[in-house]
């Protein structure tokens, strides 16, 4: 029997603010392919599952503090969104890597509907980003995020004012680490594209009468796709292995 129904509902809603705010931008859960009602139900189910674990932390803070409840909702949602954006930036970084990769190998096919979002995206970028996200789910990255949300009540106590400067530093550090990792993953293709285009430019200078563009493009594309075939497994694997270090390090 619930002795304090009002306090129980308030505690559940406060937990839902932080967890739901995270899942609102979390990769995979926030995709446009999942209906909004289903996302809401998933966030509510996770909040109900984690509320008993956080009961001793949340319930004493929400009972009898209704005047400050609006501020509590805003701060909890902001903290949850920050945790979700760390993972979001990392997955978006793989799309950036895919875009750089396709540009370097000359795969300039028209964009098609994205597998995850509604924006048009290159087919090769779709393949790489979806494969990386699928591997993250296979490695239970969402369990790591839920664990971090539980620990966040120690780092960012309930009822406190979030430190905006620290949150921005965390997000910028995540962007920096993600950019360096994705640049390392796409560097073989950048080097391949640079060397190929320099060689083709020298050949064009030696024989300007040959329509070198029409001759070189198939070889650039063939060599680039063969390089993708050899390295795509390593790319998505290093992407998945780098997530814990970047997420927990942030």
Secondary structure by P-SEA (a helix, b strand, c coil): ccccaaaaaaaaaaaaaaaaaaaccccccccccccaaaaaaaaaaaaaaacccccccccccccccccaaaaaaaaaaaaaaaaaaaaaaaaaaaaaaaaaaaaaacccccccccccccccccaaaaaaaaaaaaaaaaaaaaaaaaaaaaaccccccccccccaaaaaaaaaaaaaaaaaaaaaaaaaaaaaaaaaaaaaaaaaaacccccccccaaaaaaaaaaaaaaacaaaaaaaaaaaaaaaaaac
